[in-house]
Amino acid sequence: MSIPSGYTIVHRPSEFTDLCGPFYEKKENGVRTELAMRIQDKHRNLRGIAHGGLLVTLADSALGDAIIECYDEPIGLVTVTLSTDFLRPTKIGDWARAIVDVQRAGRRMAFAECSVYVEEDKVLRASGVFAVMDPAGRR
């Protein structure tokens, strides 16, 4: 399955995201604007559509990555809450792309929203609250 032009693969140091991916990013002026993936057969649930947990993983990853880019110093993040709404099914072969809007990136907490699209159709919306930690995972 082809990858749209303008996207490059994201290498993540995590076996879990390796199992879920691969993930791709699109950047404009050196800043990531989208985190995306091609829905593959390995991503389907028993109904033959993308598993909801996969789409939540895409949104959670995109949210965390976008928040981290708001800070000048290295930080760690822990998801405190993540609310998701599934709006439409996502099929094998779909190109799912996550776009994030960070509302607040504070000293202790960060808040952001994410929309996942297939073409121009919004398939998932998510909002998250994240605890800001030091890079070693301490508050």
Secondary structure as UniProt FT lines:
FT   TURN            5..6
FT   STRAND          7..10
FT   HELIX           15..20
FT   STRAND          23..28
FT   TURN            29..30
FT   STRAND          31..38
FT   HELIX           41..43
FT   TURN            46..47
FT   STRAND          49..50
FT   HELIX           52..68
FT   TURN            69..70
FT   STRAND          76..86
FT   TURN            92..93
FT   STRAND          95..105
FT   STRAND          109..118
FT   TURN            119..120
FT   STRAND          121..133
FT   TURN            135..136
//
